[in-house]
Structures are given as C-alpha cells and as structure tokens.
Amino acid sequence: MINNGRTAGTVDIVLADDEELVRAGLRAVLEAQGDLRVVGEAADGAEAVALARALRPDVVLMDVRMPVLDGLAATRELVRPRAAAHPDGPGAPEERLPRILVVTTFENDDYVYQALRAGADGFLLKRSRPAEIVHAVRLVVAGESLLFPASIRRLAAGHGNTAARAALARAALTEREAEVLRLVARGLSNGEIADRLFVGVQTVKTHVSSVLAKLGARDRTQAVIAAYESGFVEPAE
C-alpha cells in the first residue's frame, strides 16, 4: 500500500511487518495524530527496502523477523548508502535516509541489538501503548535522544571486547566529551544535557559532533554502543 503525495509538516512513515493486523494497528495509532502519516506498508524486508528507497519516508518501523529479508538485513541495506556515499565518515554531508525504528516482541532479542549496531535509530516493543509508539516515532525523528532500554544496554555490555576498548582509548576524548558521552548513553537529549552541564544547547551539539567524529560513529546510537561495548559506561549507570 503506497501514498505518494507528500505533505509539508508531516512525518512520513513506512510500516514493515509480515502481520497485516500489526500493521493495521500501528497505522491506526499513528494516523490518529495529525502530523504522522503512513505512506507505505511492507510485508517483508525486501519490500521495506524498496518502499523506503522509492518513497523516502522520515521513519521506517521495521519488524525484526520477516520473510524474504529480515529486519536486520533490511536495516543494513538502508544504511549502507550512507557509508558508501561518504567514505570520509562523520561530518560529511549525508544523503537523506529514513530513521529506522526496530519493532519486536521481545526486548532482550539479540537481533534488536544487532540491528541497532547496524544502524537502526531506536527500539520499540509491539506491546507498547499508543502514546509510547507516537513518542518513539517523534523521538527518532528529532534525533537527539535514544530509545535504548536497559535490556539492550546489558546486551551491548555483554558484547564487550578489547577492540572496542582500544578504539575508545584511541579516541582520546576530553574530560567534557567523556561527560557528554556518559549523558548521551543515559538517553538524555541535547537540551537535557545542556541543563545538566549549565551550558548552551549549541555547545552540547558541538561536543556531541566531536565525540561522534572521534569514535567514527554515524550517530548517537553507534556512539552509545561503543561506550557500552568498551566498558566506558556500565548498564547500572
């Protein structure tokens, strides 16, 4: 199902789930909001990739387990152009790509962790309440906070390795950058970090950009995974 007419001021969304009933429920929840619009539905990962490339939505709600191509592989397909087009890494201008919100039944699913590691921007349980679903979509569109529950933090920490620790050491973060990374890892937005550190939001944005560049991370999610895998941040924090 496709809706090609883009409307200014709306958030365009593609739903990818092999269960029609789930897609219908998500559509009803999202389109009850005046600024959220479902422009396409996919029943498998391959169709999700094709729709995302054709429609260029703001967000893709991506089920993890689907036929033909699962959500993990579909996520990798959608984020690959970002790295290929900009080999110079963070800081280079990026092609407009959709935010990817992983949707799953189980919060401790290693597939979800792998999808986040591959480039997904957030995580959502299928049993989430309508208000939580709407909040999650708006959060990933803003791009300044994380949907990174405790279970995923533990999974990331459990994948700790010496390479991640060495990479963080090589990054040589300043004391303030390290402080900002810890707060980002806790899920705070730029505004919340600014309030915590008594600095301006633009200053926080500058620090976050520097952290991403030094870590070679595409976005906040990648930086947080690096922080947990390296042991720089512990799940208890």
PyMOL commands that set and color helices and strands:
alter all, ss='L'
color gray80, all
select helices_A, chain A and resi 20-31+45-55+71-85+110-118+130-142+150-158+162-171+175-185+190-197+201-215+220-229
alter helices_A, ss='H'
color red, helices_A
select strands_A, chain A and resi 11-16+36-42+59-63+99-104+122-125
alter strands_A, ss='S'
color yellow, strands_A
deselect
rebuild
show_as cartoon
